[in-house]
């Protein structure tokens, strides 16, 4: 029943649908309204998969779930309504991209169309080798082995490396050991999502999965050097895809004292140290959020970490990553560059463990008054 014509399948894939999602959604369209069991049978997928994907469909406005009825039924939203919503989304995207497009000859901003499988693979590998501080990578499972050495090398260099493996086979049968050491944190998502790479908040790549998976395609990838687009891409990666995936590996924290130029790395290591019941002192170069004031140095005991990088998460929204510090006189919150929810935004963070320095917590905090 779910045999959608190739043209429709390609169109739905361009909007991020996986093959199984296409089979499920087109079955719902064909049935109009049905129970999960009927949808699973028509789409040739498991009933469990149907229940997992229906929430995403509802969030996208594709279906209405009538869970006040017994048994629960699912009704397809009128396609014209779906198209209108997609048109509104694309219009908003166009406006946001136009707002970013302000060419400045003094800033290195480049865009490049990447047409072949080998070019995309080579570009990902090169950017991983050049990474200095932070990598966010969403990649199909079929090419992970090709990138394994470069990923391990990035971790060994102290680069915060977040890896999301897209695997249509699902997470239940995943050999988790094969991801050991491939990232600071590695997750698996049982869908085929877009391939996303952001390196050091400047360089990156965006590619439909078909460019490197399956038969030849006319679809193309985009490589870029853009200091405004890359942070937005990381926000989408952490906010939309990372929370949906299953954690399969987390590396150990760096040994303090360590200074971090990337705030998220400090948040991750602080989380892992605190889970080992280690007292932490943070020295932060900060200024009030949403201000252009000069940065100043403050020190405080880490009393809480709010994060969504590793399980269990402790943040309130997916992109929130923050430290809560107590300097002995007040407790205050610190976020990364561009922070809006926290009291301060941090440019640099140093983490120390009092036991390792031979100083007490009060002695370490007292040092802040001498800075």
Secondary structure, DSSP 8 states (H G I E B T S, - for coil): -----HHHHHHHHHTT--HHHHHHHHHHHHHSEEEHHHHHHHHTS-HHHHHHHHHHHHHTTSEEEETTSSS-EEEE--HHHHHHHHHHHHHHHHHHHHHH----TTS--EEEEE-SHHHHHHHHHHHHHH-SSEEEEEEEGGGHHHHHHHHHHHHHTT-EEEEEEE-TT-STT--GGGGTTS-SEEEEESS---EEEEETTTEEEEE-GGGTSSS--S--EEEEE-TTHHHHHHHHIIIIIGGGSEEEEE-----SSEEESSHHHHHHHHHHHHTTT---EEEEEEEETT-----EEEEEEEEEEE-SSSSS---SSTT--EEEEE-SS-EEEEESTT-SSSSEEEEEEEEE-HHHHT--HHHHHHGGGG-
